Amino acid sequence: MSDRKPTAPNDLSAFWMPFTANRQFKKSPRMFVAAEGMHYTTAEGRKVLDGTAGLWCCNAGHKRPKIVEAIQQQAAELDYAPAFQMGHPKAFELANRLVGIAPEPMEHVFFTNSGSESVETALKIAIAYHRARGDASRTRLIGRERGYHGVNFGGISVGGIVNNRKHFGALLTGVDHLPHTHIPENQFTRGQPEHGATLADDLERICALHDPSTIAAVIVEPMAGSTGVLIPPKGYLQRLRDICSKHGILLIFDEVITGFGRIGGAFAAETFDVMPDMITCAKGLTNGVIPMGAVLTTADIHDAFMTGPENLIELFHGYTYSGNPIASAAGIATLETYAEEGLFDRAHDLGQYWEDAVHSLRGLPHVIDCRNLGLIAGIELEPMAGKPTARAFEAFLRCYDKGVLIRTTGDIIALSPPLIIEKSHIDELFGTIADVLKDLP
Ligand SMILES: Cc1ncc(COP(=O)(O)O)c(C=O)c1O
């Protein structure tokens, strides 16, 4: 056996961790071993306040009884059913419930296992939809600078985060990008910024360049999360919608983060009152407990495929675990938990308190911007000279040592707590961050 083979069950070398500085982590691991409500428990037995809902996903908090029971029962009843040419009741029930809470035009659900897969699915449906309607020249996909749409090839092609793209070759062809909306005029804005709606007009330039008849879809996050919380300027999303409609281009909202109450309501489309043609989601769909994602579509898109002989498969796409029984049961229990506890109202009810707490950090050392929407915050720090990301990461480590989990992306602190958060937790979260910022190098 090579001396690189693990020698003990708790050897850390075999697991190649995702989006992690592996060598640094393994020298000084941060391990969670339990979670309940708003808190994680570390391997050392310390409680850590969850300021990020895991990875923007545990919107109902942790170890929620209904979800735990649903998973246990489903595993004991029907563990797996083939996803192709067979069905099981829970997947249909969850699809119906999702349509029930989704904005009016969304009538159909295609299940996936992650946000990345939801994005790939939506992009493929967009291209295949145009073809099904006899408009096969519409194949181009338009994303946005700084956009995050997961890590698969379609997603990183339409995405706009440089590090996620530059290592992986030429990516998909036929992709173009809108400019991002993060402009200096909007610093320290509370809620949606005033400036920047006209950035959407760049889509007209892209249409003029490629001709709209070649463009299948535009995909954007209604609020860009993973790139560091970029909140859409007032009027921006509607402008995108109008230009897409004018040119027959589908608009996809990637709501993997904004779905399920994060900014109030079930989906951001409803909160912003701008309707896309497809919505991608994941994360909060099962409270992050079991991998699952979904693409919601209009009847127009779905029905375009429902032609030809009825014995033929209409869409050559799907995953072994699409609508998996245990994930479906978790999804139903999650949606019930959200409804029973009124969690989609929390972002609204706590919004002002949250906003004031976010902006209380203005004026502290290194803070060059604070922004907020719903129960989301972005706190941007001045990068250390010659060491981008180092300052925010140091803040992350110090907060963790002080019992608070935050997330950083570049030099931006991104916060997105479970929607069950109480005011006392908000005080603790921002009090700890303030203390850390005061001493940060
Ligand atoms: C907007 C958006 N799309 C897609 C994804 C990818 O989701 P996953 O990590 O489940 O593949 C994410 C993850 O953060 C996201 O924020």
The ligand as a Gaussian input file, in Angstrom:
#p B3LYP/6-31G(d) Opt

LIG

0 1
 C      -27.627000      31.216000      -8.374000
 C      -27.004000      29.865000      -8.224000
 N      -27.122000      28.985000      -9.220000
 C      -26.612000      27.756000      -9.140000
 C      -25.927000      27.356000      -8.013000
 C      -25.329000      25.989000      -7.953000
 O      -25.978000      25.192000      -7.055000
 P      -25.316000      23.801000      -6.581000
 O      -24.133000      24.148000      -5.762000
 O      -26.443000      23.136000      -5.838000
 O      -24.968000      23.054000      -7.829000
 C      -25.786000      28.236000      -6.950000
 C      -25.058000      27.842000      -5.730000
 O      -24.753000      28.637000      -4.867000
 C      -26.324000      29.533000      -7.055000
 O      -26.181000      30.438000      -6.086000

